[in-house]
Amino acid sequence: MESKEILEFCLQKGLLLDKEVLNLFSETRDVESVKLIIEKIRNHTQKRIITRNLFDQNKEQVCEVFSTLPEENQRELETLKIKLGLSIEISKEIKKPKKLESKISVNGVRVISTISSSSKKLETKDFVNYFKGRFNEMKKFLQDSPKLTNLVSINKILGNRQGMSIIGIVSDKRITKNKNILLEVEDLTGKIRILINQNKPELYKEGEEISLDSVLGFVGSGNGEIFFANEIIFPDSYLPERKKSFVEEYALFIGDLHFGSKLFLKKNFLKFIDYLNCKLLNTPESEKIKYLFIVGDLIAGVGNYPTQERDLEIKDIEEQFIEIAGLLKMIRKDIKIIISPGNHDGVRLMEPQPLLDEKYAWALYDLDNVTLTTNPSFVNIGAMENFVGFDVLTYHGFSFPFYNNTIPSLITAGALNSPDKIMGYLLKNRHLAPTHTSVQYFPNEEDNLIIKKVPDIFVSGHTHKSAVSYYNNVLVISVSSWETKTEYQEKMGNEPDFCKIPMFNLKTREVKILDFE
């Protein structure tokens, strides 16, 4: 009877049904749901012949239909889902994503920044609007500087003027025949050339540090054709104090686990888990650990660099997530785990990066003490009555090699081995990747790579180097790796650190480096 009713429905809609599909549909008693599925496929594909291949090619749409059905109907259609090859996909995709925590509580986590993922087709105007938005946002930081007196728009510079200031975005930078630095700077009203004279050594040194596309303030004199700079004002990041909690508890920071690699240091990581679970002798402080940040490259991923397959123990990205989730599940449940993605984690390389893809990382979504965030993200921890908590900016650090290779002071310092210097440079610019070519990025209406609020803690990974320092009262932390040195890193001249974990005491602000190497 079911097959007859389904056929009649298809005739009414002017559809032809493949015999294999009809036989599969006839095995279920939920004819109304089957009709809904058929109609959804027809509307989406505009095909009048419904075949098995059509379902294979449109699994996402079929999954959406299943997810809208009552649970009772979904259970009724479980066999059909399996036979259509949809059971695994549906089990992952119909689950509602874990909501980001929004309420502050004792030992709580609050995600302050949220970034929506967009897949719309990009147009030139999107990039124009992106940079206009960046300029307007960054301008607010600079307008507060007492050094920028007599601030004018570029198109208002008439005749020769002394003692004026402008704010602009640096669109070009070159060295003249006389060894001066010549910038092209623009605001929303026009463009102007800015000369930084080599006979002013301190100013010239600052000029060398300027990145393209950064938004800066300039003090000087000139006319509508050229501006002679006497001072360069960076937006900069500064905290008036180093706040402290009333309660002694700890936050730990790790990243670059690269789980799934043959070189993953599993024994070391298991020992770390034992430490978190208070199983090691003479470690009373482990009971007070409340937060664990993992700042990207949780897994090794697949196809991230040439010949990576030779380095992989697990060659399936979903299986990598399943097994690392199994390890994280061993950690005691009162420790809040905050995970953001990196370039190995199966999300888009374009920044900002969205939450880990639930299709592959569903096992992490099942862990109640895990909070998933974007890259970058802004998270508050440790808030309680009469204490606002610590604001933590996490960024995996994909832009770091660009600035290491282009900014003179960072080149001289070999900053990939001292990544906190790169992080300080980005805090000075109030942007995680100011230069257009430093990362792939998605031009949202709002530039999510701007450091809109100065964090208490800025933590990153990617370089596999351990570093802790302060920049204008901001605690700067770079994490080490849990993967031994690969041939690829050898070729790139990377000298990684292993299994070093900065542990931050929220009450005393003491930072201790745990070593599980």
Summary of the structure (lengths in Angstrom):
residues: 517
radius of gyration: 27.5
end to end distance: 67.4
largest distance: 93.1
contacts: 1692
relative contact order: 0.12
helix: 34%
strand: 24%
